[in-house]
Amino acid sequence: MVGAIAPLAVAVPLIGAALVSAAGRVLPRRVVDTFTATVVAAVAGGCVVLAVRAGDGRIVSRLGGWDAVHGTGIVLVADRMGAAAAALAAIVVGAALAFSWRYFEEVEAHFHALMLLFTAGMCGFALTGDLFDAFVFFELMSVVAYALTGYRVEESRAVHGALRWGWARRSPRPRPASRAHSGPRRCSSWCRR
C-alpha cells in the first residue's frame, strides 16, 4: 500500500494540472487556489509518510507492469533522502503558492497548472530510479521553470529574466574573457519599456 504513494506523488499533480487547465477558466480564483493548494499539500503529506515508512530501506514501485527481467519501464525508488527531497519540493511549491495569492492581483488558471506540473517534475526527479527517467523529469522541471520565469510577459523584467536565464542554461561554453569585464551592461531598447 505504501508503494502506491510514490507513483501518486507524480500522477496526482499531473491529473490536477489537467483538471485546472480544463476547468480553471470557469471556476473562481479562490476555488482554483484551494484545489491547487490541496493537491500540493496532499503530495507533501504523502512524501512525508513515504520518507517515514522507508526508514533505512527503499520502497520500489515499478510502473506499467514491467519487472526487472525486461529492464525497461518507469521505476520509482523512495528512500528516506529522496522522499524527504520530494516532500521539501512540495512544501516549497506550497509556500510559493501562498505567496502568489497576495503577489498576483490577477492570475489565470494556467499559472496553477504550471505550478502543479513543476511539483510533479520535482517529485518525479527526487523519486526516480534510473537515469533516463531522471532526465525526463529534469526536462519537465526545466520547461515549466522557463514558463514560470517569464509568466508576466507584459512586464519587460520577466521576459528579460526568462530569456537571460534560458540563454545562460543553454549556452554550451563560457563567455569570452574580453566581454567578461567590459564595464556596465547596457540593456537593449526592448527591455527598457
Secondary structure, DSSP 4 states (H G I P E B T S, - for coil): -GGGHHHHHHHHHHHHHHHHHHHTTTS-HHHHHHHHHHHHHHHHHHHHHHHHHHTTS-EEEEETT--TTT--SEEEEE-HHHHHHHHHHHHHHHHHHHHHHHH-SS--HHHHHHHHHHHHHHHHHHHB-SHHHHHHHHHHHHHHHHHHHT--TTSHHHHHHHHHHHHHHH-SSPPPHHHHTSSS----GGG--
